[in-house]
Amino acid sequence: MAIKDVALTMLDGTSANFADYSGKVVLVVNVASRCGLSPQYEALEALQRKYSARGFTVLGVPSGQFLQELKDNDSIAEYCSTTWGVTFPMTEKSAVNGKKRHSLYKELVKTKDSHGLAGPVTWNFEKFLVLPNGEIHRFRPPVKPDAPEIVEMIEANLPN
């Protein structure tokens, strides 16, 4: 399956498709509300606000895979909006590893990081930057969303 063909269920229960983001630069991030890395929400939202009008979006994928996400979609939505002011789109809570891995992550984890390693998501806040041409770049959890290597790639590939 191609990444553009992946069906998504959004946090509010509506249906979408990754193809809805065609032509955009998309930063897909598996997020978790109770993770020590959750302050990265602030930088993710700042990127969303700075670049969304130019053809960029963050796509948050809440995951309880590492046992640090709230129990249901409503709790996640409330936490993200009230604590971090999140306005970027988010999918429903999904598995990013294992037998029940979401179709989106079945495609994303094939991507190698800067050390040449592909495979399972290692922790919350792993980032996949999907460019308009379909090229995917992987950044491990400690790399901040506003790290120069991510921002430079976003800016170099913005369609507008």
VMD Tcl script that draws the C-alpha trace (Angstrom):
set ca {
  {0.00 0.00 0.00}
  {1.27 3.46 -0.85}
  {1.27 6.04 1.94}
  {-1.15 8.25 -0.03}
  {-3.72 5.43 0.09}
  {-3.74 5.13 3.89}
  {-7.12 5.78 5.51}
  {-7.15 7.83 8.69}
  {-9.67 8.26 11.47}
  {-9.21 11.61 13.08}
  {-9.36 12.35 16.81}
  {-12.91 13.69 16.43}
  {-14.03 10.48 14.69}
  {-14.17 11.87 11.15}
  {-12.64 9.97 8.26}
  {-9.72 11.24 6.23}
  {-7.04 9.89 3.96}
  {-3.32 10.64 3.78}
  {-3.96 11.74 0.19}
  {-5.80 14.74 1.72}
  {-2.30 16.08 2.48}
  {-1.06 15.58 -1.08}
  {1.24 18.37 -2.17}
  {2.02 19.37 1.41}
  {5.00 18.88 3.68}
  {3.70 16.69 6.53}
  {5.47 16.03 9.83}
  {3.93 12.84 11.26}
  {4.63 12.41 14.98}
  {3.49 9.72 17.40}
  {2.56 11.76 20.44}
  {1.80 10.91 24.07}
  {0.36 13.15 26.76}
  {2.19 11.69 29.74}
  {5.66 11.45 28.20}
  {8.72 13.38 29.32}
  {9.00 14.54 25.71}
  {5.49 16.05 25.66}
  {6.93 19.61 25.82}
  {7.72 18.96 22.13}
  {4.03 19.75 21.56}
  {4.99 23.42 21.95}
  {7.51 23.30 19.09}
  {5.15 21.22 16.94}
  {2.40 23.81 17.37}
  {4.86 26.65 16.63}
  {5.81 24.94 13.34}
  {2.13 24.50 12.51}
  {1.38 28.16 13.11}
  {4.45 29.38 11.22}
  {4.18 27.22 8.10}
  {0.58 25.95 7.73}
  {-0.44 28.75 5.36}
  {2.47 27.78 3.10}
  {1.53 24.09 2.64}
  {2.79 22.40 5.80}
  {1.05 20.47 8.54}
  {1.90 18.47 11.59}
  {-0.10 15.25 11.85}
  {-0.19 14.00 15.42}
  {-0.78 10.30 16.03}
  {-1.56 9.66 19.71}
  {-0.29 6.27 20.76}
  {-0.51 4.29 23.97}
  {2.20 1.96 22.67}
  {4.61 3.06 25.41}
  {1.89 3.31 28.08}
  {2.05 7.10 28.32}
  {-1.10 8.23 26.53}
  {-4.48 9.05 28.02}
  {-7.20 6.42 27.79}
  {-9.53 7.89 25.14}
  {-9.69 10.32 22.24}
  {-11.79 12.90 24.11}
  {-9.28 13.09 26.98}
  {-6.40 13.38 24.52}
  {-8.15 16.18 22.59}
  {-8.89 18.13 25.76}
  {-5.36 17.74 27.13}
  {-3.71 18.81 23.86}
  {-5.90 21.85 23.32}
  {-5.91 23.14 26.91}
  {-2.30 22.33 27.84}
  {-0.49 23.02 24.57}
  {-2.99 24.93 22.41}
  {-2.75 22.30 19.70}
  {-4.46 23.23 16.44}
  {-2.81 20.71 14.11}
  {-4.76 17.64 12.99}
  {-4.55 14.48 15.05}
  {-5.65 10.95 14.36}
  {-7.42 8.69 16.79}
  {-5.25 6.82 19.29}
  {-3.35 4.21 17.27}
  {-0.69 1.52 17.57}
  {2.63 2.39 15.92}
  {4.30 -1.00 16.47}
  {3.30 -4.66 16.63}
  {0.57 -6.72 14.98}
  {-2.03 -3.94 15.31}
  {0.28 -1.24 13.89}
  {-1.68 1.39 11.97}
  {-1.32 1.17 8.17}
  {0.38 4.58 8.14}
  {3.14 3.27 10.37}
  {3.47 0.06 8.37}
  {4.75 2.35 5.62}
  {6.64 4.88 7.72}
  {8.80 2.41 9.66}
  {10.38 1.24 6.40}
  {12.19 4.61 6.36}
  {15.76 4.67 7.61}
  {17.01 7.32 10.03}
  {20.28 9.27 9.69}
  {22.19 6.20 10.92}
  {20.66 3.95 8.26}
  {18.30 2.19 10.68}
  {14.68 1.39 9.84}
  {12.26 -0.70 11.89}
  {9.93 -0.16 14.84}
  {9.25 3.20 16.42}
  {11.60 3.46 19.39}
  {9.63 5.86 21.62}
  {7.07 8.65 21.67}
  {7.66 11.70 19.49}
  {9.46 9.92 16.66}
  {9.11 12.13 13.59}
  {8.61 11.33 9.91}
  {8.80 14.23 7.49}
  {6.85 13.40 4.32}
  {7.73 15.68 1.42}
  {5.36 16.58 -1.44}
  {7.30 14.25 -3.78}
  {6.65 11.32 -1.41}
  {10.17 11.21 0.00}
  {10.22 10.44 3.75}
  {12.84 11.43 6.32}
  {12.98 9.93 9.81}
  {14.03 11.69 13.00}
  {14.27 9.83 16.31}
  {12.50 11.09 19.47}
  {15.34 13.16 20.97}
  {15.52 15.32 17.81}
  {13.36 18.34 18.57}
  {10.69 19.33 16.03}
  {12.37 22.70 15.48}
  {15.87 21.25 15.04}
  {17.73 22.95 12.16}
  {17.79 19.78 10.04}
  {13.98 19.52 10.19}
  {13.25 23.24 9.71}
  {15.65 23.49 6.76}
  {13.98 20.52 5.08}
  {10.51 21.97 5.70}
  {11.47 25.35 4.27}
  {13.23 23.85 1.24}
  {10.14 21.83 0.31}
  {7.22 24.15 1.00}
  {4.97 24.35 -2.05}
  {3.89 27.98 -1.38}
}
mol new
graphics top color blue
foreach p $ca { graphics top sphere $p radius 0.5 }
foreach p [lrange $ca 0 end-1] q [lrange $ca 1 end] { graphics top cylinder $p $q radius 0.2 }
display resetview
